[in-house]
Structures are given as C-alpha cells and as structure tokens.
Amino acid sequence: MKKYDAIVVGAGISGLLTALVLSKSDGGKDVLVIEKENHIGGVCRSYNVDGYTVDTGPHIITRLKDGPLKKLMIKYLDTPPVFKPHGKYYVKINGSTKEFPWTVADWIQFNVLPLRDRISLIRALFSALGTSMVAPKKITKVSVYDHIKNYDLSDSTLNFVNTIAHFLTGASMHEVSVFRIFGWSDTKNMQKKVSSLVNFLFREGAGDQAYPMGGIKSIVDSIVRSFPEGRVDIKKSFEVKKILIEGDSIKGVSDGKNEYYSDTVIYSGFVSELPKMLGDDIPAEYANKLNNVTNILSLTVWLGLKKKYFKNVGSEILVGDSNGAGAWAIPITNYDQSLAPPGRQLVGFGFMIDDADIESVKKRAMEFICRHWPSIENDIEMVHYQVLVPEKSVNRINQVIPSHRTPVRGLYLVGTDTSKASMGITRASYSVVECLKTLKEDGKIQSDVPM
Ligand SMILES: Cc1cc2nc3c(=O)[nH]c(=O)nc-3n(C[C@H](O)[C@H](O)[C@H](O)COP(=O)(O)OP(=O)(O)OC[C@H]3O[C@@H](n4cnc5c(N)ncnc54)[C@H](O)[C@@H]3O)c2cc1C
C-alpha cells in the first residue's frame, strides 16, 4: 500500500487547510485526508433543504483583514471565496432593537439598560485591567459573574452580560473568565491588553467580519479546488478507530479492517476521542488530560420565510431572560439571495443547549422566536433544526488546551480544541498555523508557513 508523506484525519476546515498547506509545501507533499462521514466540511458545510441552502449553524467569519484565515487564503488559495461585509450587530432587548454599543460613547447612549449599571460596568472594566496588572494569573480564574456580582446590577443588565458572554465564548458568564472576554491570550503582554481594552472602549468593532457568498461551504470548496493535481487523496466514509504505533512513533491509522501508513499523522477530530484510539500506548496522565476537554452543544433553527422580516444587513443578538442565554439571528439571504427561492428570506437562529431534552429545547426556541416576532409563525415555509457542536473545546475557566505535539512521535493535533485564540473558523485557522509551526520545528516541513 502507498505510504503517504502525511495523513490528515478529518476533512473539516482545520484538516483541509492543513492538507492544502502540506500539499503545496516542499515542492508538494502527498497527503491522504480521511473522513468518517460521506461528505467533507465538518461543521463548515452547507446543504439543501426544500430549495433553501442552510449552513451547519449560523456563521459570520471574523478577522478577515489580517487574521490567520486571511493569511492562509492569500498564500494558498487559487481562487478565494467572495465575502460580503457582515454589517452591523443589533441587540434586541426589553422590546427594543438597538445597534450594539461598541464604544464608550455608544454605551452611555445604550438607554435600554439603567444608566447606573452602564457606569458600573465601565468601572468593572477598569478594575479588571487593574487586577490583570497586579495579579495577571488571578484574572484568568475569575469568572465574569464573580467580577461583577458586587456591583448590584439589574436583572436586565445581568441577562445582557450573560448573552454576550455566550455569544463571544460559547460559555456562560459563570464559566468564562474576564480575561477571555477581552480576547487576551497572554497573561504577561500588558501592551496587548491595554490596546484590546482601548479597542473595546473606543473603536467600532466587527469591521473585518463577513459572510461568504454561496454559504460557508464555499470556503471548503475553494480549499479543495486549490489542491495541486494528484497531491491530495480524500477517503470518505472511513472512521479512524485505531492509531497505529511502532515503538514510540506513529505508523498509520486503521478503521479495524483497513490500514493507511505514514510517519506523519495530523488528527483534527475531537481530542477527547483520541485516548480510545491510542489505547495503552500513551501515558495515563496525557489520556486524562485529553478526556477532560469538554465541548458544548448548540441548536440552530433555520426558518424559510415567505416575507422579509429582517431588513438590515447584519445580525441580531437576542438577549435572553434569567432562564436562558438568548440567541443570535442571521438572515443569510440578505448577503446572498440565491440561498433561498426568489422572494423568500432564510434566517438562522443559534441557541445554546442547556437541557438534555432536545425536543423541549426546540419547543422553547420556537416560542422564543415567536415572542420576538409575534406574526412570524404565519410566514414560515421551511423549518430545519440542527444539533451541533460549535466549539470542540469551550473557553471555560481551567479548560485544558493540549499542545499540537503529542507523546507519540509523528502524531500531531489540529482543530478548535488545540488553540486558545479566538473562536470558530478563526480559531481553527490559528490552530492550523500553530500546528504547521510545530511541524516545521520538527523538520517535517521546510517551506515557510505564515506566522
Ligand atoms: C452552530 C454553529 C455556529 C457557528 N458559528 C460560527 C461563526 O459564526 N463563526 C465562525 O468562525 N465559526 C463558527 N462556528 C464554528 C466553526 O464552524 C468550527 O469551529 C469549525 O468549522 C471547526 O472546524 P474543525 O475542522 O476544527 O472541526 P470539524 O468541523 O468538527 O471537523 C472535524 C472533522 O473530522 C471528522 N472526524 C472526526 N473524527 C474522525 C475519525 N475518527 N475518523 C475520520 N474522521 C473523523 C469529522 O467528521 C469532521 O468532518 C460555528 C459552528 C456551529 C456548529
């Protein structure tokens, strides 16, 4: 059997981007991408439901000016996807819809929350910065809720903060640290911390966010089109069940019947599933670490609407009540009308799942939507639900992030549960760049990779 230069397990965006870079490095490596489903893309996929093209969850791509995806696209994609700017974020709260208050000036005008609370939260921001100067490690362990709980905030303000915490990190204000909310990734770099706080307070955010025309699958299509001819094989419907090891080095992968061999394997599935594929071949301490990486579930409700309910280009953050985290709504046909039949609107609503009973979560989600748009029920032509994992590792306090190198020589990890930075596809892209850097350090690739 052919021995590949590298095997990539998983054909989501992390695996495919890694395969693309390898196939264009050092004059072209031969790469095998193995995917357990009969389709590629992972949770970066779009598909047809009754004439509507839905994505796997509502998506807006961030950091498209100078972030890791942008750098990878410039260097490796032959024809990058076309993106349309996201537009504005709106907040739906207490019966009003307001533009998201990015700056201090906007925040002071954000009169849907009590003025007293707005001033208290500004004080809380500065106090977080102060703590981060004197006790940088401590701030990584303080939850947003613990940081603000003594400011005597109203329920509306707490619900707003909780919704934003979920929106930015996937975790509630009780689970996520203040450190994480600001996007700080390094406890020591004071300059970065101050500049992100200044951005937070004075600059309109999200100017570099966008939606890909044709749906999010267009990013994956564009990667696959850029594979150099004959360099990348994709094997679908093959679930890796065992990682094959010889001595302390990787040998290949197996589904229990067939085997593929390489001395470089890059795994992009859930790291928490790796220990059972490695069996006793890894130290118990390492297996425990991986087993402790936790993820979250989300529910997406796609509605095909006979009428245009959302007029603005942009998306809406729906603030939850004390029972829930709220939701995020994106009318994707406002970016690309071809995703729905003519005259129809396609909207994705994202909810976090807080209950094991999915049917009751679906029911509550529909009630929540109908509470915000009372007449919408009469205009629904298509309903499609998706239960998906939006982040393979939630940025909760004490979350473990394994490194790209593993105890098995030649076995590497990539994907959203292997990077601390950012969220979603940007986080996946950071993980790819970091993993490639590790491969280069280990002499697995010679070519330069974007850093
Ligand atoms: C509801 C929702 C909303 C989101 N919103 C946004 C957003 O607004 N902006 C944003 O940037 N991102 C968003 N994301 C996140 C983004 O889509 C993901 O972070 C990213 O696509 C993850 O890519 P990945 O390659 O790391 O993982 P995955 O897409 O999970 O890919 C892993 C692949 O590996 C395969 N695999 C796993 N195990 C095996 C095995 N043993 N053998 C073979 N194959 C295997 C899987 O089938 C899968 O195809 C959202 C996701 C969801 C679900």
The ligand as an SDF file (V2000), in Angstrom:
LIG
                    3D

 53 58  0  0  0  0  0  0  0  0999 V2000
  -23.9380   26.2970   15.3330 C   0  0  0  0  0  0  0  0  0  0  0  0
  -22.5680   26.7490   14.9330 C   0  0  0  0  0  0  0  0  0  0  0  0
  -22.3080   28.0990   14.7740 C   0  0  0  0  0  0  0  0  0  0  0  0
  -21.0220   28.5200   14.4430 C   0  0  0  0  0  0  0  0  0  0  0  0
  -20.8000   29.8520   14.2230 N   0  0  0  0  0  0  0  0  0  0  0  0
  -19.5840   30.2600   13.8020 C   0  0  0  0  0  0  0  0  0  0  0  0
  -19.3360   31.6000   13.4080 C   0  0  0  0  0  0  0  0  0  0  0  0
  -20.2180   32.4390   13.4250 O   0  0  0  0  0  0  0  0  0  0  0  0
  -18.0940   31.9400   13.0100 N   0  0  0  0  0  0  0  0  0  0  0  0
  -17.1030   31.0320   12.9420 C   0  0  0  0  0  0  0  0  0  0  0  0
  -15.9910   31.3910   12.5440 O   0  0  0  0  0  0  0  0  0  0  0  0
  -17.2860   29.7400   13.2970 N   0  0  0  0  0  0  0  0  0  0  0  0
  -18.4990   29.3490   13.7290 C   0  0  0  0  0  0  0  0  0  0  0  0
  -18.7180   28.0270   14.0660 N   0  0  0  0  0  0  0  0  0  0  0  0
  -17.5660   27.1390   14.3160 C   0  0  0  0  0  0  0  0  0  0  0  0
  -16.8700   26.5880   13.1130 C   0  0  0  0  0  0  0  0  0  0  0  0
  -17.7640   26.0800   12.1640 O   0  0  0  0  0  0  0  0  0  0  0  0
  -15.9550   25.4630   13.6350 C   0  0  0  0  0  0  0  0  0  0  0  0
  -15.1280   25.9670   14.6570 O   0  0  0  0  0  0  0  0  0  0  0  0
  -15.0270   24.9040   12.5850 C   0  0  0  0  0  0  0  0  0  0  0  0
  -15.7230   24.6300   11.3850 O   0  0  0  0  0  0  0  0  0  0  0  0
  -14.4090   23.6340   13.1720 C   0  0  0  0  0  0  0  0  0  0  0  0
  -13.5410   23.0710   12.2470 O   0  0  0  0  0  0  0  0  0  0  0  0
  -12.6560   21.7950   12.5910 P   0  0  0  0  0  0  0  0  0  0  0  0
  -12.0630   21.3400   11.3330 O   0  0  0  0  0  0  0  0  0  0  0  0
  -11.7290   22.1340   13.7040 O   0  0  0  0  0  0  0  0  0  0  0  0
  -13.6610   20.7120   13.1800 O   0  0  0  0  0  0  0  0  0  0  0  0
  -14.8260   19.8770   12.4650 P   0  0  0  0  0  0  0  0  0  0  0  0
  -15.5760   20.7340   11.5060 O   0  0  0  0  0  0  0  0  0  0  0  0
  -15.5630   19.2240   13.5540 O   0  0  0  0  0  0  0  0  0  0  0  0
  -14.0600   18.7940   11.5870 O   0  0  0  0  0  0  0  0  0  0  0  0
  -13.5800   17.5950   12.1000 C   0  0  0  0  0  0  0  0  0  0  0  0
  -13.7900   16.5220   11.0460 C   0  0  0  0  0  0  0  0  0  0  0  0
  -13.1650   15.3250   11.4690 O   0  0  0  0  0  0  0  0  0  0  0  0
  -14.0140   14.2320   11.1800 C   0  0  0  0  0  0  0  0  0  0  0  0
  -13.6490   13.1470   12.0950 N   0  0  0  0  0  0  0  0  0  0  0  0
  -13.7270   13.1810   13.4490 C   0  0  0  0  0  0  0  0  0  0  0  0
  -13.3000   12.0110   13.9690 N   0  0  0  0  0  0  0  0  0  0  0  0
  -12.9260   11.2310   12.9340 C   0  0  0  0  0  0  0  0  0  0  0  0
  -12.4150    9.9090   12.8250 C   0  0  0  0  0  0  0  0  0  0  0  0
  -12.1820    9.1440   13.9070 N   0  0  0  0  0  0  0  0  0  0  0  0
  -12.1440    9.4210   11.5830 N   0  0  0  0  0  0  0  0  0  0  0  0
  -12.3530   10.1630   10.4810 C   0  0  0  0  0  0  0  0  0  0  0  0
  -12.8640   11.4270   10.5290 N   0  0  0  0  0  0  0  0  0  0  0  0
  -13.1380   11.9600   11.7310 C   0  0  0  0  0  0  0  0  0  0  0  0
  -15.4120   14.8080   11.4220 C   0  0  0  0  0  0  0  0  0  0  0  0
  -16.4180   14.0320   10.8030 O   0  0  0  0  0  0  0  0  0  0  0  0
  -15.2680   16.2000   10.8350 C   0  0  0  0  0  0  0  0  0  0  0  0
  -15.5650   16.2370    9.4620 O   0  0  0  0  0  0  0  0  0  0  0  0
  -19.9980   27.5760   14.3310 C   0  0  0  0  0  0  0  0  0  0  0  0
  -20.2790   26.1980   14.4340 C   0  0  0  0  0  0  0  0  0  0  0  0
  -21.5500   25.7840   14.7220 C   0  0  0  0  0  0  0  0  0  0  0  0
  -21.8320   24.3240   14.8150 C   0  0  0  0  0  0  0  0  0  0  0  0
  1  2  1  0
  2  3  1  0
  2 52  2  0
  3  4  2  0
  4  5  1  0
  4 50  1  0
  5  6  2  0
  6  7  1  0
  6 13  1  0
  7  8  2  0
  7  9  1  0
  9 10  1  0
 10 11  2  0
 10 12  1  0
 12 13  2  0
 13 14  1  0
 14 15  1  0
 14 50  1  0
 15 16  1  0
 16 17  1  0
 16 18  1  0
 18 19  1  0
 18 20  1  0
 20 21  1  0
 20 22  1  0
 22 23  1  0
 23 24  1  0
 24 25  2  0
 24 26  1  0
 24 27  1  0
 27 28  1  0
 28 29  2  0
 28 30  1  0
 28 31  1  0
 31 32  1  0
 32 33  1  0
 33 34  1  0
 33 48  1  0
 34 35  1  0
 35 36  1  0
 35 46  1  0
 36 37  1  0
 36 45  1  0
 37 38  2  0
 38 39  1  0
 39 40  1  0
 39 45  2  0
 40 41  1  0
 40 42  2  0
 42 43  1  0
 43 44  2  0
 44 45  1  0
 46 47  1  0
 46 48  1  0
 48 49  1  0
 50 51  2  0
 51 52  1  0
 52 53  1  0
M  END
$$$$
